[in-house]
Amino acid sequence: MPAATVTSKGQITIPAPVRTALGLDAGDRVEFVEIEKGRFAIVPATISLTRLKGVIRKPENPVSIEEMNAAIAQRRAGQMLKKK
């Protein structure tokens, strides 16, 4: 099992087999996700744009910019009423 030592600055070097398994390269970011109290998972926080292709499907009914702006304005107006 790969292991790492925490330095006095709180830094660790992620072992090469772990970096490879996570697909990490120099400069990539990771997130520490608490899976239960006192246990964390390390997950890559940077994903290449090519890996995102196809994640979001094209809408069946495209919305125009004007319709988007109207929806935003309507939502904003509703939030303003709640604040009063």
N, C-alpha and C positions, 0 to 999 in steps of 0.2 A: 504494500500500500504506500503510495507516495506521501511524503510528509514535508513540512516546511517549518522553519524557525522564525519567530517574530523578532525583529530587530528592536533596538532601543527607541527607534522612531515609529514603531508600530507597523513596519513594512514587512512583507514576505515576498519571496520569489515563488511563483507558481511553478511546480515541477513540470518539466517538458512533457511527460505523458499526459498530464492533466490539460495543459495548454493545447496539445494536439487533439485530444478528445473533445474539447470545447470549441475548437477551431479558432483559437485566439492568436493574434499576431501582435507585434510591438505596437503600442499606442491604442489598442482596443480597450474598451471599458468593460468592467464586470459589475454586477449587482450582487449583493448578499441578501438572500431571501430567507426569512425565518420560517422554517417548516414546522417547528415545534419549539417550545421554550428551551433555549440554550443550544439549538441545532439550526445550522444555516446551510443553504445550498448556494453555490457560486454559479451564476448564470451569465452568459455573455450579454452585454447591454448594447453592443453595436452590431448591427446587421447590415450586410451590404445591400444596396438597393436592388441588385439583381435577384437576391433571395426573396424579396418582397413581391416580385412579379406574380400576379394571380391571386394574391391574398385577398384583395378586395375586388369583388365582381363589379362589372359595369351595371349601373342601374337599369331596370327594365324601362322606366320612364325617365329619361334625362330631365334635369331641372335647369332652367335658365338662370343666368346671373341675376336677372331682375327678380325672379321668384326667390332665390336665395337671400337677396338683400331685403325683400319684403318679409320673409320669415324671421330674419335676424332683427329687423326693426320691431316686428310684432312681439317677439320674445323679450326684447329690451324694454318695450313699453309695459309689458306685463310685470317685469321685475321692478320697474319704477313705481308702479301702483302698489306693490307689496311693501315697499320701503316706507310709504306714507302712512 
